[in-house]
Amino acid sequence: MSITPAFSCTLPVRWGDMDAYNHVNNTVYFRFFEEARVQLIEAVAGGQIAGRDDGPVIITANCTFLKLVVYPNDVRVDCYLSDPGRSSFMVRYELFAASDPKDPACTGDSKVVWVDHALGRSVELPSYIREKFS
C-alpha cells in the first residue's frame, strides 16, 4: 500500500507457530493480525480495552497468503484503517517477514464492529476511534 499505516508493530515468530510443513501455519497469521489490531486499538484508546463495557468485535476476517514465513523470524504487521461507518470500520493488514521486508508475506482485512457487551448490539464508534478517520 502506498499510504502510511495507522499503526505498525513487530511480533516474533515462535517455534510453536510452525506446522508439519516447516512453515508458519495459516491460522497463526490471523493471530498476528489480532495482536496488531488489539495493539492498535489500545494505542488509540490510551490503554487497555479489556474489561470495558463496550469494545471491538470482528465480524469478518480475510487473509491472502503470498509467501511462506519460517522460524526463526519476526514479522511486521502494518495496519490501515478505512471505511468508517456508524458502528464499524475496516482494518487492512500487510504482514512482512523480517527476512523479506519489502514484499508482503500476506495481506488481509477485518471488519470491526463496536459492541455494547451488556446489550449485545452495535453502538456508535467512540470518538477516539472516529478521530482516526478525520
N, C-alpha and C positions, 0 to 999 in steps of 0.2 A: 504494500500500500504506500502511496506517496505522501500521506499526511502524517503528522506527528502523533504517536499513540497517546491516548489519555493516561495510560499507565503502562509500566513495563516492570517485570520482575524476573529474577533468575532463580531457578529451582534445581536441586540436584536430582540426577537420575540415580536411583537406588538399585542395588543388585537384585532385590526382590521385584523390581519393575519389569525384569526380563521374563520372557516366556521360553517355551521349549525350542523355539526357533532362533534363540540367541539375539533377540531384539526386544525393544520395549513393547509390551503387549498393548493392543489397541485400546483397551479400557483405561489405561493409565493416562492417555492423552486427555481424556475427559477430566481426570483428577488434576492434571496440570492446569487445565482451563478453570476448573473450580477454584483452585488455590489462588490463581491470579485474579479471578473475579472477586473473591472474598477480600483479598488484599486491596484491590481497587476500591471496593465499596467502603471498607473500613478506613482507608486513607481519605476518601471524600467525606465520610461521616465524622471523621475525627476520633475514631475509637471503635470499640467492639460493637458488632451488630448482633451478636448472640445475646439472648435474654431480653430483647426488646419486644414490645407488643406488636410491632409491625416489622416487615422485612422482605427481602427478595425471595421469590420462588421461581424456579426455572420451569417454563412450560414447553420449550423446545431446545434441543441441543444437537448440533451437527458437527461433523468433522470430516475433512477430506485429507487422507493420508498421502503424502507426496514422497517421503523418503524414510528410510529406516533410521532409528535412533538406537544406539547401543550404550551399554555401560562399559567403562566409566565415562561420564559426561555430565554436563549441565545443560539446561535448556533455558532460553529466554522466551518469555511469553509477552508479546505486545498486545495490548487491549485497546480497541477503538469503540467509542460509543456512538450510536446512531438511532434514528427513528424513534424519538421520544413521543409517547402518547400520554393520555391522562394518567394511566397507572403502569405503563410498561415502557421498555426501551430494549434495544438490541446491544449486545456486546459481541464484537467481532474479534477474532484472535488470529495471530500469526505466531507460530512456535518455531524457534530456531535452535538447532543443536550448537553448542559451543564449538564443536568440531567442524561445523559448516555454517558460520554465522551470516552468510549472505543470502542463502536460499532457504525458504521455509521448509521444514520437515512436514508441517501440516498447517492447515487453516481451518477455521471453524467459526461458529456463532452460537449464541444462546439468546432466546427471548426471555427477558426478566420481567416478572410482574410483581408489583409491590402489594403485599397482602397484610391485612389485619388478622393476626393469628387467632384472636378470640372469636371474631365474626366469621372467619373462614372465607373472606371475599376480598376482592381487589379494592384498593384505596388509591387516592391521588399520590403521585410521587412526592416524596419530601422535597422541600425547597433546596436542600443541599445537593440532591441528585439533579433536580431540574436545572440548577445553576450551571452544571457542567455542559449544558447544551446551549447556553447563551453566547 
